[in-house]
């Protein structure tokens, strides 16, 4: 059976992933002008340049590489995780470790083969975004915020209209959006103010989180009790 997590751990884990995903994306936006975690703006940019007659072949190649790799990453998550709903008995520790390894590879290929670096980073973001996309009827995203803002606005509007909306349906997307912003600031600061290996630093953070979670699952005797959502917790987060 799937071990169901407490809602507070959903928020903590999602915020950490959103923070790191935003930092990775900020690195590529600053260094190459290419997004690896959300591609809407890049599609529009390439389309506008094509209509204007500008020759931006490299931008088009980067976009195709990022889009294809993002899809492959999401497909890999579907293959290995098996289900979009959250259950902490699934191999999230190994998955996050794999994301860290992809980013380490992206770091070492960035100078010599930037397209490969984009592919590895986009694959990692697609994999991350598809790790767990559904929780109690809400769609969770950790690499971009458009859907989160949509959910936040929709639920806020319904609440203002007088509908009974559970507070967590406003709290979760708000915290994820704030974490994404914080991660973008963090990543931008590392790139602009330091000469350090930014991708390698972010990869190490993913590796630490993934390995730490895997170890935690195996060494804490009360793991199931620690993660199991209690009836009282469920009552605090009702469906509207």
C-alpha positions in Angstrom: 0.0 0.0 0.0 1.1 3.6 -0.6 2.2 5.5 2.4 0.3 8.8 2.4 2.2 11.8 3.5 1.1 14.5 5.9 0.1 17.7 4.1 2.8 19.7 5.8 5.5 17.5 4.2 3.9 18.0 0.8 4.3 21.7 1.3 7.9 21.5 2.5 9.0 19.1 -0.2 7.2 21.0 -2.9 8.7 24.3 -1.8 12.2 22.8 -1.8 11.8 21.5 -5.3 10.2 24.7 -6.6 13.1 26.7 -5.0 15.8 24.5 -6.7 14.0 24.3 -10.0 13.7 28.1 -10.2 17.4 28.5 -9.4 18.3 26.1 -12.2 16.1 27.9 -14.7 17.5 31.3 -13.6 21.0 30.0 -14.4 20.1 29.1 -18.0 18.1 32.3 -18.6 21.1 34.4 -17.5 23.8 32.4 -19.2 22.1 31.3 -22.4 18.8 33.2 -22.6 17.0 29.8 -22.6 14.5 28.4 -20.2 14.7 24.8 -19.1 11.7 24.6 -16.8 9.0 26.4 -18.7 9.0 27.0 -22.5 6.1 29.3 -23.2 8.2 32.4 -23.5 10.8 30.7 -25.6 8.2 29.4 -28.1 6.9 32.9 -28.4 10.4 34.4 -28.8 11.4 32.0 -31.5 8.1 32.5 -33.4 8.5 36.3 -33.3 12.0 36.1 -34.5 10.9 33.8 -37.4 8.2 36.2 -38.5 10.6 39.2 -38.2 13.1 37.4 -40.4 15.8 37.3 -37.8 18.2 34.4 -38.0 18.2 32.8 -34.6 18.9 29.2 -35.4 20.7 28.6 -32.1 17.6 29.8 -30.2 15.4 27.4 -32.2 17.8 24.5 -31.6 17.9 25.3 -27.9 14.1 25.4 -27.8 13.7 22.1 -29.6 16.3 20.4 -27.3 14.7 21.8 -24.2 11.2 20.8 -25.2 12.0 17.3 -26.3 14.2 16.7 -23.2 11.4 18.0 -20.9 8.9 15.6 -22.4 11.4 12.7 -22.1 12.0 13.6 -18.4 8.3 13.6 -17.7 7.9 10.3 -19.5 10.8 8.9 -17.4 9.0 10.0 -14.2 5.8 8.3 -15.5 7.7 5.1 -16.2 9.6 4.9 -12.9 7.1 6.5 -10.5 4.1 4.8 -12.1 1.5 7.2 -10.8 1.0 11.0 -10.6 -0.5 11.0 -7.1 1.8 11.4 -4.1 2.9 8.4 -2.0 6.1 8.5 -0.1 6.6 4.8 -0.5 7.6 5.6 -4.1 11.3 6.0 -4.9 11.4 9.8 -4.6 14.8 9.7 -2.9 16.4 7.9 -5.8 14.5 10.1 -8.3 15.8 13.4 -6.7 19.3 11.9 -6.6 19.0 11.2 -10.3 18.0 14.8 -10.9 21.1 15.9 -9.1 23.3 13.6 -11.3 21.7 15.1 -14.4 22.5 18.6 -13.2 26.1 17.5 -12.5 26.3 16.3 -16.1 24.8 19.6 -17.2 27.5 21.4 -15.4 30.4 19.5 -16.9 29.0 19.8 -20.5 27.9 23.4 -20.2 31.1 25.0 -21.7 31.9 22.4 -24.3 28.5 21.2 -25.4 25.8 23.7 -24.2 23.0 22.0 -26.1 23.7 18.8 -24.2 23.7 20.8 -21.0 20.3 22.2 -21.9 19.0 18.7 -22.6 20.2 17.3 -19.3 18.8 20.2 -17.3 15.4 20.2 -19.2 15.2 16.4 -18.7 15.8 16.9 -15.0 13.1 19.6 -14.8 10.6 17.5 -16.7 11.3 14.6 -14.5 10.9 16.8 -11.4 7.7 18.4 -12.6 6.1 15.0 -13.2 7.2 13.3 -9.9 3.9 14.0 -8.2 1.4 16.2 -10.0 -1.8 15.4 -8.1 -2.6 15.7 -4.4 -6.1 15.7 -3.0 -7.5 17.0 -6.3 -4.9 19.8 -6.7 -2.4 19.8 -9.5 1.1 20.5 -8.2 3.9 22.0 -10.3 7.5 22.6 -9.1 9.2 24.0 -12.2 6.8 26.8 -13.3 4.1 28.9 -11.6 1.4 29.6 -14.3 -0.8 26.7 -13.2 -0.3 27.6 -9.6 -1.3 31.2 -10.1 -4.4 29.9 -12.0 -5.4 27.7 -9.2 -4.7 30.4 -6.6 -6.8 32.9 -8.6 -9.6 30.5 -9.2 -9.9 29.4 -5.6 -9.6 32.9 -4.4 -12.4 34.1 -6.7 -14.6 31.2 -5.6 -14.0 32.0 -1.9 -14.8 35.7 -2.5 -18.0 34.5 -4.2 -18.9 32.7 -1.0 -18.0 29.1 -1.8 -16.5 26.9 0.9 -12.8 26.7 -0.2 -10.4 24.8 2.1 -7.7 27.2 3.3 -4.9 24.9 2.2 -6.1 25.3 -1.5 -4.9 28.9 -1.1 -1.9 28.3 1.1 -0.2 25.5 -1.0 0.0 27.4 -4.3 1.0 30.6 -2.4 3.9 28.9 -0.7 5.0 27.3 -3.9 5.0 30.5 -5.8 7.0 32.3 -3.1 9.5 29.4 -3.1 9.9 29.7 -6.8 10.5 33.4 -6.6 13.0 32.8 -3.8 14.8 30.2 -5.8 15.0 32.5 -8.8 16.6 35.2 -6.6 19.0 32.6 -5.1 20.1 31.3 -8.5 20.4 34.8 -10.0 22.5 35.8 -7.0 24.9 32.9 -7.4 25.3 33.5 -11.1 25.7 37.3 -11.0 27.6 37.8 -7.7 29.8 34.7 -7.7 32.1 32.9 -10.0 31.3 29.6 -8.5 30.1 26.4 -10.2 26.4 27.2 -9.8 25.0 24.1 -11.5 27.3 21.9 -9.4 26.2 23.6 -6.2 22.5 23.1 -7.1 23.3 19.5 -8.2 24.9 18.9 -4.7 21.7 20.2 -3.1 19.6 17.8 -5.0 22.0 14.9 -4.3 22.0 15.8 -0.6 18.2 15.9 -0.5 17.7 12.7 -2.4 20.3 10.7 -0.6 19.1 12.1 2.8 15.5 11.1 2.1 16.5 7.6 1.0 18.5 7.1 4.2 15.7 8.6 6.3 13.2 6.0 4.9 15.5 3.2 6.0 16.9 4.2 9.3 13.9 5.8 11.1 11.9 3.0 12.7 8.8 5.2 13.0 8.8 6.1 9.3 5.3 5.0 8.6 3.9 6.7 11.7 5.9 9.8 10.9 4.4 10.1 7.3 1.0 8.6 7.8 -1.7 11.2 7.5 -4.0 11.0 10.6 -7.8 11.4 10.4 -7.4 14.6 12.3 -5.0 15.9 9.7 -7.5 15.0 7.0 -10.2 16.9 8.7 -8.0 20.0 8.7 -7.7 19.8 4.9 -11.1 18.9 3.6 -12.1 18.9 0.0 -14.4 21.9 -0.9 
